[in-house]
Amino acid sequence: MENNGSAFAGLNADNIFYNLVTSIAMLTGRFATIIPALAIAGALVEKKIVPASAATFPTTGLLFIAMLIGVILVVGALTFFPVFALGPLLEQLFVYAGITF
């Protein structure tokens, strides 16, 4: 049976130590994200409602919708920018190195 090297050259992980350590790591990783999220939610619940004023940005108008769509488009573009820029940059580096396709 072949493997991809993830078994660490015959390391037998089926013993009590590795079972306990990995289970503790999984529980810690799970609750390390849940507990701060619950703390933030509790802090937000306790905040008092501030009445609307002249400085309040309304979320029911066209300006809010345009701003929201704009932010989504900018974040989406910035997410894929490295992938789009990597192709031409690598191609230029290959040209400098004398490698052609």
C-alpha positions in Angstrom: 0.0 0.0 0.0 1.4 3.4 -1.0 1.2 6.6 0.9 2.0 10.3 0.3 4.5 10.6 3.2 2.0 11.8 5.7 2.7 8.8 8.0 6.1 10.2 9.0 8.1 7.2 7.8 6.3 4.6 9.8 5.3 6.7 12.9 2.6 4.7 14.6 0.0 7.3 15.8 -2.3 4.7 17.2 -1.3 5.0 20.8 -2.7 6.7 23.9 -0.3 9.7 23.8 -1.1 10.7 20.2 -4.8 10.1 20.7 -4.9 12.3 23.8 -2.8 15.1 22.4 -4.7 15.3 19.1 -8.1 15.2 20.9 -6.9 18.0 23.3 -5.6 20.0 20.3 -9.0 19.6 18.5 -11.0 20.7 21.6 -8.7 23.6 22.3 -8.9 24.7 18.6 -12.7 24.5 18.7 -13.2 26.3 21.9 -10.5 28.9 21.3 -12.7 30.3 18.6 -16.1 29.7 20.1 -15.4 31.4 23.5 -14.2 34.8 22.1 -17.1 34.8 19.6 -19.6 34.3 22.5 -17.8 37.0 24.5 -18.1 39.5 21.6 -21.8 38.6 21.1 -22.4 39.1 24.8 -20.7 42.5 24.7 -22.8 43.5 21.7 -26.0 42.4 23.4 -25.3 44.6 26.4 -24.8 47.7 24.3 -27.5 50.3 24.5 -29.3 51.4 21.3 -28.3 54.8 20.1 -31.0 56.9 18.6 -30.6 58.0 15.0 -29.1 61.4 14.5 -27.6 63.5 11.7 -24.4 61.4 11.8 -26.2 58.1 11.4 -25.7 56.4 8.0 -29.0 55.0 6.8 -29.0 51.4 5.6 -32.2 51.7 3.6 -31.2 54.0 0.7 -29.5 53.6 -2.6 -26.3 55.1 -1.3 -25.9 52.2 1.1 -26.6 49.6 -1.6 -24.0 51.3 -3.9 -21.4 51.4 -1.2 -22.1 47.7 -0.3 -21.8 46.5 -3.9 -18.6 48.7 -4.3 -17.0 47.2 -1.2 -17.9 43.6 -2.4 -16.4 44.3 -5.8 -13.2 45.8 -4.5 -12.6 43.1 -1.9 -13.4 40.4 -4.6 -11.0 42.1 -7.0 -8.2 42.3 -4.4 -8.8 38.7 -3.5 -8.1 37.6 -7.1 -5.5 40.2 -8.0 -2.4 38.1 -7.0 -3.7 35.3 -9.3 -4.2 37.6 -12.2 -0.9 39.4 -11.7 1.2 36.2 -11.2 0.7 34.9 -14.8 2.2 37.9 -16.6 4.9 38.4 -14.0 6.1 34.8 -14.3 5.9 34.9 -18.0 8.2 38.0 -18.1 10.6 36.3 -15.7 10.7 33.3 -18.0 11.4 35.5 -21.0 14.3 37.1 -19.1 15.6 33.6 -18.3 15.3 32.5 -21.9 12.6 29.9 -21.3 9.9 30.0 -24.0 6.7 27.9 -24.4 
